[in-house]
Amino acid sequence: MVVVARLGDTLTLNCRATGDPQPVISWKRQGSQLPIGRSQQINGALVIRSIAKEDTGNYVCVATSAGVFGVETIADINVKDLPRGRLILKALVNAKKKKSFCSWKKRKNKRHVNY
């Protein structure tokens, strides 16, 4: 599974397993340790706060039953610096000329793009 996370956000990865006895869920990171001071495991979920570029990588959910049998699944996390804020979208359509005009503006930096 590939997950795209926004830089600075909180990311929650859920993992569930069933079995008898009930499996214990744990998380690890391939090739590195889980983010120190910003990650915690809650009821089978891995929560990473203030996600950073260096958090990009593979996170492994491990479900272990009776301390013997384990099953793993991998989440590939890709951290991106995606835009924030509200987007105002305006569209004008001229039915007679079969043309359309679309523009949007990001208020913070006054960016205006027309198509």
N, CA, C and O of each residue as an XYZ file, in Angstrom:
460
protein
N       0.841     -1.160      0.000
C       0.000      0.000      0.000
C       0.895      1.233      0.000
O       1.843      1.313      0.781
N       0.599      2.198     -0.875
C       1.328      3.458     -0.946
C       0.459      4.550     -0.336
O      -0.716      4.686     -0.678
N       1.050      5.330      0.575
C       0.336      6.409      1.255
C       1.118      7.698      1.038
O       2.321      7.751      1.289
N       0.422      8.746      0.566
C       1.037     10.064      0.434
C       0.598     10.899      1.628
O      -0.595     11.056      1.888
N       1.582     11.433      2.353
C       1.304     12.233      3.545
C       1.772     13.660      3.309
O       2.787     13.893      2.652
N       1.023     14.610      3.852
C       1.385     16.017      3.722
C       2.360     16.419      4.825
O       2.127     16.142      6.001
N       3.437     17.063      4.439
C       4.458     17.534      5.355
C       3.830     18.313      6.509
O       3.058     19.246      6.287
N       4.167     17.923      7.748
C       3.676     18.624      8.936
C       2.381     18.072      9.510
O       2.020     18.404     10.639
N       1.677     17.237      8.757
C       0.410     16.664      9.233
C       0.647     15.515     10.207
O       1.781     15.087     10.425
N      -0.440     15.028     10.782
C      -0.412     13.811     11.592
C      -0.901     12.666     10.717
O      -1.950     12.766     10.081
N      -0.143     11.586     10.688
C      -0.486     10.423      9.877
C      -0.853      9.270     10.792
O      -0.139      8.978     11.751
N      -1.979      8.609     10.491
C      -2.393      7.428     11.242
C      -2.459      6.239     10.291
O      -3.197      6.261      9.307
N      -1.684      5.206     10.593
C      -1.713      3.962      9.829
C      -2.418      2.918     10.681
O      -1.962      2.600     11.779
N      -3.517      2.389     10.185
C      -4.278      1.385     10.926
C      -3.864     -0.015     10.502
O      -3.550     -0.265      9.338
N      -3.870     -0.924     11.474
C      -3.567     -2.321     11.202
C      -4.444     -3.169     12.115
O      -4.507     -2.943     13.324
N      -5.123     -4.152     11.515
C      -5.997     -5.028     12.301
C      -5.712     -6.469     11.929
O      -5.344     -6.775     10.795
N      -5.887     -7.338     12.892
C      -5.720     -8.776     12.650
C      -6.659     -9.530     13.585
O      -6.958     -9.080     14.691
N      -7.110    -10.673     13.117
C      -7.961    -11.516     13.953
C      -7.311    -12.887     14.081
O      -6.527    -13.296     13.225
N      -7.640    -13.578     15.141
C      -7.104    -14.918     15.357
C      -7.394    -15.375     16.765
O      -7.929    -14.623     17.580
N      -7.037    -16.616     17.045
C      -7.232    -17.177     18.372
C      -5.950    -17.902     18.768
O      -5.640    -18.958     18.215
N      -5.213    -17.352     19.706
C      -5.521    -16.142     20.481
C      -5.402    -14.875     19.631
O      -4.787    -14.875     18.565
N      -6.012    -13.791     20.139
C      -6.009    -12.502     19.447
C      -4.566    -12.053     19.194
O      -3.775    -11.973     20.134
N      -4.213    -11.758     17.924
C      -2.843    -11.326     17.624
C      -2.498     -9.985     18.279
O      -3.367     -9.146     18.518
N      -1.224     -9.816     18.557
C      -0.700     -8.558     19.078
C      -0.111     -7.803     17.894
O       0.668     -8.355     17.117
N      -0.494     -6.524     17.765
C      -0.027     -5.684     16.662
C       1.163     -4.855     17.121
O       1.142     -4.265     18.202
N       2.198     -4.815     16.292
C       3.336     -3.934     16.546
C       3.784     -3.335     15.213
O       3.443     -3.849     14.147
N       4.541     -2.260     15.282
C       5.029     -1.570     14.089
C       6.536     -1.444     14.130
O       7.131     -1.308     15.199
N       7.157     -1.490     12.948
C       8.582     -1.226     12.811
C       8.796     -0.521     11.470
O       7.890     -0.460     10.639
N       9.986      0.000     11.274
C      10.317      0.692     10.041
C      11.494     -0.012      9.390
O      12.479     -0.326     10.058
N      11.400     -0.263      8.091
C      12.486     -0.935      7.386
C      13.686     -0.001      7.261
O      13.567      1.119      6.766
N      14.840     -0.479      7.717
C      16.073      0.261      7.551
C      16.289      1.413      8.513
O      17.299      2.111      8.417
N      15.374      1.626      9.429
C      15.496      2.744     10.368
C      14.563      2.496     11.545
O      13.811      1.521     11.565
N      14.621      3.386     12.518
C      13.702      3.270     13.649
C      12.498      4.178     13.431
O      12.537      5.096     12.612
N      11.442      3.911     14.167
C      10.263      4.773     14.107
C      10.654      6.170     14.589
O      11.551      6.304     15.421
N       9.989      7.217     14.075
C      10.328      8.583     14.491
C      10.265      8.742     16.014
O       9.225      8.508     16.629
N      11.378      9.139     16.604
C      11.482      9.273     18.060
C      10.764     10.542     18.526
O      10.973     11.626     17.982
N       9.916     10.382     19.542
C       9.213     11.509     20.130
C       8.006     11.994     19.354
O       7.252     12.835     19.844
N       7.807     11.471     18.133
C       6.666     11.902     17.321
C       5.770     10.747     16.907
O       4.758     10.955     16.237
N       6.134      9.528     17.302
C       5.306      8.380     16.915
C       4.881      7.597     18.145
O       5.607      7.514     19.136
N       3.686      7.023     18.057
C       3.207      6.142     19.113
C       2.249      5.132     18.523
O       1.630      5.370     17.485
N       2.134      4.000     19.198
C       1.247      2.934     18.765
C       0.040      2.898     19.685
O       0.169      2.755     20.901
N      -1.152      3.033     19.076
C      -2.391      3.084     19.844
C      -3.382      2.077     19.268
O      -3.831      2.233     18.132
N      -3.726      1.050     20.034
C      -4.712      0.041     19.609
C      -4.457     -0.482     18.202
O      -5.387     -0.579     17.401
N      -3.226     -0.814     17.896
C      -2.890     -1.369     16.588
C      -2.567     -0.347     15.524
O      -2.113     -0.712     14.439
N      -2.788      0.929     15.805
C      -2.503      1.983     14.829
C      -1.160      2.637     15.154
O      -0.776      2.755     16.318
N      -0.460      3.057     14.111
C       0.761      3.837     14.284
C       0.415      5.280     13.968
O      -0.078      5.578     12.880
N       0.669      6.180     14.911
C       0.392      7.602     14.737
C       1.724      8.343     14.714
O       2.526      8.230     15.642
N       1.954      9.111     13.630
C       3.169      9.924     13.510
C       2.729     11.379     13.429
O       2.005     11.771     12.513
N       3.176     12.181     14.405
C       2.833     13.603     14.445
C       3.906     14.419     13.723
O       5.064     14.009     13.640
N       3.505     15.573     13.207
C       4.426     16.501     12.531
C       5.323     15.760     11.545
O       6.550     15.824     11.625
N       4.689     15.065     10.626
C       5.443     14.206      9.708
C       6.439     15.041      8.899
O       6.123     16.137      8.436
N       7.652     14.495      8.739
C       8.746     15.193      8.076
C       9.218     14.404      6.860
O       8.920     13.217      6.728
N       9.954     15.065      5.976
C      10.468     14.413      4.761
C      11.244     13.142      5.093
O      11.145     12.140      4.385
N      12.028     13.193      6.192
C      12.838     12.023      6.558
C      11.993     10.846      7.044
O      12.528      9.761      7.271
N      10.685     11.041      7.207
C       9.794      9.944      7.594
C       9.373      9.106      6.393
O       8.717      8.077      6.561
N       9.741      9.531      5.176
C       9.447      8.750      3.976
C      10.109      7.375      4.106
O      11.264      7.271      4.517
N       9.372      6.331      3.754
C       9.935      4.984      3.810
C       8.872      3.929      4.011
O       7.675      4.209      3.939
N       9.321      2.709      4.265
C       8.424      1.570      4.455
C       8.202      1.298      5.939
O       9.152      1.155      6.709
N       6.935      1.229      6.323
C       6.539      0.930      7.700
C       5.848     -0.421      7.687
O       5.007     -0.694      6.830
N       6.205     -1.256      8.634
C       5.747     -2.648      8.644
C       4.850     -2.894      9.851
O       5.241     -2.660     10.995
N       3.640     -3.371      9.572
C       2.726     -3.807     10.624
C       2.955     -5.299     10.820
O       2.904     -6.074      9.865
N       3.208     -5.696     12.062
C       3.454     -7.104     12.390
C       2.351     -7.574     13.328
O       2.146     -6.990     14.392
N       1.638     -8.633     12.937
C       0.612     -9.246     13.775
C       1.147    -10.599     14.238
O       1.382    -11.495     13.427
N       1.335    -10.737     15.550
C       1.902    -11.963     16.120
C       0.867    -12.629     17.017
O       0.267    -11.981     17.875
N       0.664    -13.923     16.814
C      -0.291    -14.674     17.620
C       0.452    -15.734     18.419
O       1.245    -16.497     17.866
N       0.198    -15.778     19.698
C       0.803    -16.741     20.628
C       2.324    -16.625     20.652
O       3.026    -17.564     21.029
N       2.825    -15.446     20.241
C       4.260    -15.217     20.274
C       5.055    -16.047     19.288
O       6.285    -16.035     19.320
N       4.375    -16.765     18.416
C       5.059    -17.669     17.505
C       4.795    -17.292     16.049
O       5.727    -17.073     15.275
N       3.532    -17.221     15.693
C       3.136    -17.023     14.309
C       2.983    -15.534     14.029
O       2.227    -14.855     14.723
N       3.690    -15.009     13.020
C       3.610    -13.586     12.693
C       3.309    -13.351     11.235
O       3.790    -14.077     10.365
N       2.507    -12.329     10.968
C       2.176    -11.920      9.603
C       2.516    -10.440      9.484
O       2.253     -9.663     10.403
N       3.107    -10.043      8.338
C       3.500     -8.660      8.146
C       2.844     -8.071      6.905
O       2.563     -8.777      5.936
N       2.606     -6.768      6.954
C       2.175     -6.025      5.780
C       2.921     -4.701      5.778
O       3.256     -4.170      6.837
N       3.181     -4.167      4.589
C       4.022     -2.973      4.458
C       3.217     -1.800      3.917
O       2.418     -1.951      2.992
N       3.439     -0.621      4.511
C       2.892      0.637      4.005
C       4.065      1.492      3.556
O       4.959      1.791      4.348
N       4.065      1.886      2.289
C       5.114      2.734      1.722
C       4.663      4.187      1.871
O       3.728      4.619      1.197
N       5.327      4.943      2.754
C       4.939      6.322      3.049
C       5.791      7.275      2.232
O       7.020      7.200      2.244
N       5.121      8.170      1.524
C       5.789      9.181      0.717
C       5.345     10.545      1.237
O       4.173     10.898      1.107
N       6.260     11.318      1.825
C       5.927     12.623      2.401
C       6.149     13.698      1.352
O       7.231     13.798      0.775
N       5.116     14.506      1.106
C       5.156     15.575      0.096
C       4.835     16.916      0.743
O       4.078     16.991      1.711
N       5.415     17.951      0.201
C       5.110     19.315      0.643
C       3.945     19.814     -0.207
O       4.129     20.594     -1.141
N       2.751     19.353      0.133
C       1.548     19.690     -0.632
C       0.993     21.031     -0.182
O       1.156     21.410      0.978
N       0.335     21.757     -1.090
C      -0.216     23.068     -0.719
C      -1.315     22.937      0.328
O      -2.030     21.936      0.392
N      -1.425     23.969      1.137
C      -2.467     24.053      2.154
C      -3.383     25.218      1.824
O      -3.093     26.037      0.952
N      -4.471     25.270      2.529
C      -5.358     26.422      2.390
C      -6.567     26.116      1.544
O      -6.730     25.020      1.009
N      -7.400     27.113      1.444
C      -8.642     26.982      0.708
C      -8.434     27.428     -0.728
O      -7.697     28.378     -0.990
N      -9.070     26.757     -1.634
C      -8.958     27.059     -3.047
C     -10.280     27.626     -3.524
O     -11.337     27.040     -3.291
N     -10.219     28.768     -4.191
C     -11.422     29.371     -4.763
C     -11.404     29.068     -6.250
O     -10.456     29.421     -6.952
N     -12.438     28.423     -6.721
C     -12.503     28.012     -8.116
C     -13.655     28.729     -8.793
O     -14.791     28.700     -8.318
N     -13.345     29.376     -9.914
C     -14.374     30.051    -10.697
C     -14.359     29.467    -12.096
O     -13.289     29.232    -12.659
N     -15.508     29.236    -12.653
C     -15.585     28.710    -14.011
C     -16.629     29.493    -14.789
O     -17.745     29.708    -14.314
N     -16.257     29.913    -15.984
C     -17.176     30.611    -16.876
C     -17.297     29.789    -18.150
O     -16.292     29.345    -18.705
N     -18.500     29.593    -18.603
C     -18.717     28.818    -19.820
C     -19.529     29.653    -20.784
O     -20.580     30.186    -20.429
N     -19.030     29.766    -22.024
C     -19.755     30.470    -23.080
C     -20.320     29.406    -24.003
O     -19.593     28.833    -24.814
N     -21.613     29.140    -23.883
C     -22.248     28.057    -24.635
C     -22.266     28.344    -26.139
O     -22.157     27.421    -26.946
N     -22.401     29.608    -26.515
C     -22.452     29.935    -27.943
C     -21.115     29.672    -28.633
O     -21.077     29.168    -29.755
N     -20.028     30.015    -27.960
C     -18.705     29.847    -28.566
C     -18.064     28.512    -28.198
O     -16.965     28.206    -28.660
N     -18.740     27.713    -27.368
C     -18.241     26.415    -26.923
C     -16.847     26.532    -26.312
O     -15.971     25.703    -26.558
N     -16.663     27.584    -25.507
C     -15.400     27.804    -24.827
C     -15.644     27.877    -23.330
O     -16.724     28.249    -22.874
N     -14.639     27.521    -22.595
C     -14.753     27.642    -21.147
C     -13.500     28.314    -20.595
O     -12.438     28.293    -21.217
N     -13.646     28.899    -19.439
C     -12.547     29.593    -18.773
C     -12.580     29.187    -17.313
O     -13.628     29.244    -16.669
N     -11.449     28.782    -16.800
C     -11.376     28.360    -15.412
C     -10.186     29.050    -14.763
O      -9.106     29.116    -15.351
N     -10.377     29.560    -13.562
C      -9.262     30.184    -12.843
C      -9.354     29.843    -11.376
O     -10.433     29.566    -10.853
N      -8.198     29.864    -10.710
C      -8.197     29.691     -9.270
C      -7.136     30.582     -8.670
O      -6.161     30.949     -9.325
N      -7.344     30.923     -7.414
C      -6.457     31.836     -6.726
C      -6.201     31.326     -5.326
O      -7.127     30.938     -4.614
N      -4.949     31.330     -4.939
C      -4.590     31.004     -3.574
C      -4.432     32.330     -2.846
O      -3.582     33.141     -3.214
N      -5.236     32.558     -1.821
C      -5.281     33.856     -1.173
C      -3.969     34.279     -0.523
O      -3.594     35.449     -0.602
N      -3.274     33.359      0.112
C      -2.102     33.717      0.914
C      -1.036     34.430      0.085
O      -0.536     35.479      0.491
N      -0.686     33.871     -1.068
C       0.366     34.499     -1.863
C      -0.190     35.174     -3.116
O       0.571     35.579     -3.996
N      -1.486     35.290     -3.195
C      -2.168     35.982     -4.297
C      -1.857     35.371     -5.668
O      -1.910     36.062     -6.686
N      -1.536     34.084     -5.688
C      -1.266     33.416     -6.951
C      -2.569     33.289     -7.741
O      -3.606     32.932     -7.181
N      -2.513     33.575     -9.007
C      -3.689     33.482     -9.859
C      -3.296     32.729    -11.127
O      -2.359     33.127    -11.819
N      -3.992     31.668    -11.427
C      -3.681     30.860    -12.595
C      -4.943     30.756    -13.449
O      -6.028     30.493    -12.930
N      -4.801     30.957    -14.723
C      -5.935     30.862    -15.643
C      -5.731     29.698    -16.610
O      -4.607     29.399    -17.014
N      -6.840     29.045    -16.976
C      -6.814     28.014    -18.002
C      -7.944     28.256    -18.966
O      -8.113     27.498    -19.922
